[in-house]
Amino acid sequence: MIKVLAVDDEPLALKQMESYISKVPYLELVGACLNALEARSLLEEKVVDAMFLDINMPDLSGLEFVRSLDNPPLVVFTTAYSEYAIEGFKVEAVDYLLKPFGFGDFLAASERLKSRLELMHDKAPAVFGAVPEEDSFFFRTDYKTVRVKLQDIRYVESMSEYVKVYLDTQEAPLIVLLSLKYLIEKLPAERFMRIHRSYIIPLGRIKEVGKAELTLDDGTRLPVGENYRQELKDYLAGHSIG
């Protein structure tokens, strides 16, 4: 299932989008928001693969909203103004729906969205290879293949279709075409945990844990998403004394 967020400041348009989403079997609506600020709050708490996002909204437009996100999900823009199409594709939108649009156009955009996600996942095995007996992995980045020891990983951050792998051994992170979902499935579960839609951490690096964030041993502070807090609590309970 593709987890999607619908955002439109017009209640009727938002209702129509919700209805269309419900008719596509591989889409799952995780939220419907009337403005970008609501959408930002939801993105901090829920796993979202893609957004159907109106461009013309008060306070913060859809384009400004996407540009403000460090790790935006895939986007299908919706608007009544065709002149925004070029700007939409500049932020790597998957598609652009011109209002008023029917279910056929919406379904076609959904298919393109599905194809993009499948392409991302299909590419993953080609850019990420494991060598478990040596406790390391190979990452393909910048037209070269780099061996990374698991003990050197500080944390991993998602950035749309890519991930940033922060390492002890170098200042700049590795940039790899890979989904966070695929990566966490390959990393050893006893050593790594996904704590947010945008972050994976090595469990041995945890220094302090608060209500909605944690601190790593190098001082890095990262948010803990609501959907991931229980798993973290269970881990802490199993490794706590007193």
C-alpha positions as CSV (number, residue, x, y, z in Angstrom):
1,M,0.0,0.0,0.0
2,I,1.1,3.5,-0.8
3,K,0.5,5.8,2.2
4,V,-0.7,9.2,0.9
5,L,-1.6,12.6,2.3
6,A,-4.2,14.9,0.7
7,V,-3.8,18.6,1.2
8,D,-6.1,21.3,-0.2
9,D,-7.6,24.5,1.3
10,E,-10.9,24.0,-0.4
11,P,-13.1,21.5,1.7
12,L,-15.0,20.3,-1.3
13,A,-11.9,19.7,-3.4
14,L,-10.4,17.8,-0.4
15,K,-13.5,15.6,0.0
16,Q,-13.3,14.8,-3.7
17,M,-9.6,13.8,-3.4
18,E,-10.4,11.6,-0.4
19,S,-13.1,9.9,-2.5
20,Y,-10.8,9.3,-5.4
21,I,-8.1,7.9,-3.1
22,S,-10.6,5.5,-1.6
23,K,-11.3,4.1,-5.1
24,V,-7.7,3.2,-5.8
25,P,-6.9,-0.2,-4.2
26,Y,-3.2,0.4,-3.7
27,L,-3.6,3.9,-2.0
28,E,-4.1,4.3,1.7
29,L,-5.2,7.8,3.0
30,V,-3.3,8.6,6.2
31,G,-4.5,12.2,6.5
32,A,-6.4,15.0,4.9
33,C,-5.3,18.6,5.7
34,L,-6.7,22.0,4.8
35,N,-3.3,23.8,4.9
36,A,0.4,23.2,4.8
37,L,0.9,23.8,8.6
38,E,-1.5,20.9,9.3
39,A,0.3,18.8,6.8
40,R,3.7,19.5,8.3
41,S,2.5,18.4,11.7
42,L,1.1,15.2,10.3
43,L,4.4,14.4,8.4
44,E,6.3,14.6,11.7
45,E,4.1,11.9,13.2
46,K,3.0,9.5,10.4
47,V,4.7,7.5,7.6
48,V,3.8,9.1,4.3
49,D,5.0,7.9,0.9
50,A,3.4,10.6,-1.2
51,M,1.2,13.7,-1.2
52,F,-1.6,15.0,-3.4
53,L,-0.9,18.7,-2.8
54,D,-2.7,21.8,-3.8
55,I,-0.4,24.6,-4.9
56,N,-2.5,27.7,-4.2
57,M,-3.0,27.8,-0.5
58,P,-3.0,30.8,1.9
59,D,0.0,31.5,4.2
60,L,2.2,28.8,2.6
61,S,1.8,27.5,-1.0
62,G,2.3,23.9,-1.9
63,L,5.5,24.8,-3.7
64,E,6.9,26.7,-0.7
65,F,5.8,23.8,1.5
66,V,7.7,21.2,-0.5
67,R,10.8,23.4,-0.7
68,S,10.7,23.9,3.1
69,L,10.8,20.1,3.8
70,D,14.2,18.4,4.4
71,N,12.8,15.0,3.3
72,P,9.7,15.6,1.2
73,P,7.6,12.5,0.1
74,L,6.8,12.1,-3.5
75,V,4.4,14.8,-4.7
76,V,1.5,15.1,-7.2
77,F,0.5,18.7,-7.4
78,T,-3.1,19.9,-8.0
79,T,-4.1,23.4,-9.0
80,A,-6.4,25.5,-11.1
81,Y,-3.6,27.4,-12.7
82,S,-1.6,25.8,-15.5
83,E,1.3,28.3,-15.3
84,Y,2.5,26.6,-12.1
85,A,3.3,23.3,-14.0
86,I,6.9,24.2,-14.7
87,E,7.6,25.3,-11.2
88,G,6.0,22.0,-10.0
89,F,8.4,19.9,-12.0
90,K,11.3,21.9,-10.8
91,V,10.7,20.4,-7.3
92,E,10.6,16.9,-9.0
93,A,6.9,16.4,-8.8
94,V,5.7,13.0,-10.1
95,D,2.7,14.6,-11.8
96,Y,0.5,17.7,-12.1
97,L,-3.3,17.6,-12.1
98,L,-5.1,20.7,-13.5
99,K,-8.4,21.4,-11.7
100,P,-11.1,20.4,-12.3
101,F,-9.8,16.9,-12.9
102,G,-11.8,13.6,-13.1
103,F,-11.1,10.2,-11.6
104,G,-9.5,9.1,-14.9
105,D,-6.8,11.8,-14.6
106,F,-6.4,11.1,-10.9
107,L,-5.9,7.3,-11.6
108,A,-3.3,8.0,-14.3
109,A,-1.4,10.2,-11.8
110,S,-1.7,7.5,-9.2
111,E,-0.3,4.9,-11.6
112,R,2.7,7.2,-12.3
113,L,3.2,7.5,-8.6
114,K,3.1,3.7,-8.2
115,S,5.6,3.3,-11.0
116,R,8.0,5.8,-9.5
117,L,7.9,4.0,-6.1
118,E,8.4,0.6,-7.7
119,L,11.3,1.9,-9.7
120,M,12.9,3.2,-6.4
121,H,12.5,-0.2,-4.8
122,D,13.6,-2.1,-7.9
123,K,16.8,-0.2,-8.0
124,A,17.6,-0.7,-4.3
125,P,19.2,-4.2,-4.6
126,A,21.6,-2.9,-7.3
127,V,22.9,-0.2,-5.1
128,F,23.1,-1.9,-1.7
129,G,24.9,-5.2,-1.1
130,A,25.6,-7.0,2.1
131,V,28.7,-8.8,3.3
132,P,27.4,-10.0,6.7
133,E,30.4,-12.3,7.5
134,E,32.6,-9.2,7.5
135,D,30.0,-7.1,9.4
136,S,30.0,-4.5,6.6
137,F,28.0,-3.4,3.5
138,F,28.8,-2.1,0.1
139,F,27.1,1.2,-1.0
140,R,27.1,2.4,-4.5
141,T,27.5,6.2,-4.5
142,D,29.0,8.8,-6.9
143,Y,29.7,6.1,-9.6
144,K,31.8,4.1,-7.1
145,T,31.2,1.3,-4.6
146,V,32.2,2.0,-1.0
147,R,32.6,-0.6,1.8
148,V,31.0,0.7,5.1
149,K,31.6,-1.0,8.4
150,L,28.4,-1.1,10.5
151,Q,30.2,0.1,13.6
152,D,31.1,3.3,11.7
153,I,27.5,4.3,11.0
154,R,26.4,7.2,13.2
155,Y,22.8,7.4,11.7
156,V,20.9,7.4,8.4
157,E,18.6,10.2,7.2
158,S,16.1,9.9,4.4
159,M,16.0,12.6,1.7
160,S,13.1,11.8,-0.8
161,E,14.5,9.0,-3.1
162,Y,17.9,8.9,-1.4
163,V,19.4,8.3,2.0
164,K,22.3,10.1,3.7
165,V,24.6,7.7,5.6
166,Y,26.5,9.6,8.3
167,L,29.8,7.9,9.2
168,D,32.6,8.3,11.9
169,T,35.2,7.9,9.1
170,Q,34.3,11.0,7.0
171,E,32.7,14.4,7.5
172,A,30.4,14.4,4.5
173,P,27.6,11.7,4.4
174,L,27.4,9.1,1.7
175,I,24.4,9.9,-0.6
176,V,22.8,6.6,-1.9
177,L,19.8,6.0,-4.1
178,L,17.9,3.8,-1.7
179,S,14.7,3.9,0.3
180,L,14.9,3.9,4.1
181,K,12.3,1.1,4.2
182,Y,14.6,-1.2,2.1
183,L,17.6,-0.3,4.2
184,I,16.1,-1.0,7.6
185,E,15.0,-4.5,6.3
186,K,18.7,-5.2,5.4
187,L,20.4,-3.9,8.6
188,P,20.6,-6.3,11.6
189,A,17.5,-5.6,13.8
190,E,19.4,-6.2,17.0
191,R,21.7,-3.3,16.2
192,F,19.6,-0.8,14.2
193,M,16.2,0.8,14.6
194,R,14.0,3.1,12.6
195,I,12.9,5.9,15.0
196,H,11.2,8.3,12.6
197,R,10.0,8.3,9.0
198,S,13.3,10.0,8.2
199,Y,15.8,8.4,10.5
200,I,17.5,5.1,11.3
201,I,20.0,4.9,14.3
202,P,22.4,2.3,15.7
203,L,21.0,1.3,19.1
204,G,24.4,1.3,20.6
205,R,24.8,5.0,19.9
206,I,21.8,6.1,22.1
207,K,22.9,8.4,25.0
208,E,19.6,9.9,26.2
209,V,15.9,9.4,25.3
210,G,13.2,12.0,25.9
211,K,9.5,12.0,25.2
212,A,9.8,12.9,21.5
213,E,13.5,12.9,20.7
214,L,16.7,11.2,21.6
215,T,20.4,12.2,21.7
216,L,23.2,10.1,20.2
217,D,26.7,9.7,21.7
218,D,28.1,12.4,19.5
219,G,25.5,14.9,20.7
220,T,23.2,14.6,17.6
221,R,19.5,15.1,18.6
222,L,16.9,13.4,16.5
223,P,13.1,13.3,16.6
224,V,11.3,10.1,17.5
225,G,8.1,9.7,15.5
226,E,4.9,8.7,17.2
227,N,4.6,5.5,15.1
228,Y,8.0,4.3,16.3
229,R,7.9,5.3,20.0
230,Q,6.5,2.0,21.3
231,E,9.2,-0.1,19.7
232,L,11.8,2.1,21.2
233,K,10.2,1.9,24.6
234,D,10.1,-1.9,24.4
235,Y,13.8,-1.9,23.5
236,L,14.7,0.4,26.5
237,A,12.5,-1.7,28.9
238,G,14.4,-4.8,27.9
239,H,17.8,-3.1,28.5
240,S,17.1,-1.1,31.6
241,I,18.0,-1.7,35.3
242,G,15.9,-0.2,38.0
